Amino acid sequence: MLPLTTSRLMVYPCRLPLLTHIYLGNEQAATALDAYIPAEWPPEDLKEMIPYFIESLQHDPKAFPWLFWIIVTRAERTVIGNVGFKGRPDKNGQAEISYYLLPAYRGQGYMREAAAALISWAFTATPVRRIVAECDATNIASLRVLQKLGMRLGYKSGDMLYWHLPKK
């Protein structure tokens, strides 16, 4: 079942050792994924969050696979981004999705494909009953991804839009 496979992508959940290799920037991450990791991934703001993911997995092993998944192209075996959740589902079965794609791969449907695979996994393999997301109202690309995933706009607060997708 894991990694998740789509027509063009492999989406790998990150266990603690892989996250550590990514954070340290050592070649063992590429070897573990059997993929090329571009120098621009992970971006600096994501790299700053990796210690949080590492600490979360150290203190709560059940947080795997709810945090960080790596998106790899099947044909080129290249890391192009990441997708995941902001933690384990809450007591109501709600999980919040987040994602990042390298600029060179945007606008080609990769994020919709990866996020759809992750959402499908969450709805079929876990007790998740609802996926939520937030995005800045000016982030048109992210808005389009959320719309293509079938998410519905719930409400707006300031510049942020809040989306939801119930399990069918």
Secondary structure as UniProt FT lines:
FT   STRAND          4..5
FT   STRAND          9..13
FT   HELIX           16..24
FT   HELIX           28..33
FT   TURN            39..40
FT   HELIX           44..59
FT   HELIX           61..63
FT   TURN            64..65
FT   STRAND          69..73
FT   TURN            74..76
FT   STRAND          78..85
FT   TURN            91..92
FT   STRAND          94..101
FT   HELIX           103..105
FT   TURN            106..107
FT   HELIX           110..125
FT   STRAND          130..136
FT   TURN            137..138
FT   HELIX           140..148
FT   TURN            149..150
FT   STRAND          152..157
FT   TURN            158..159
FT   STRAND          160..166
//
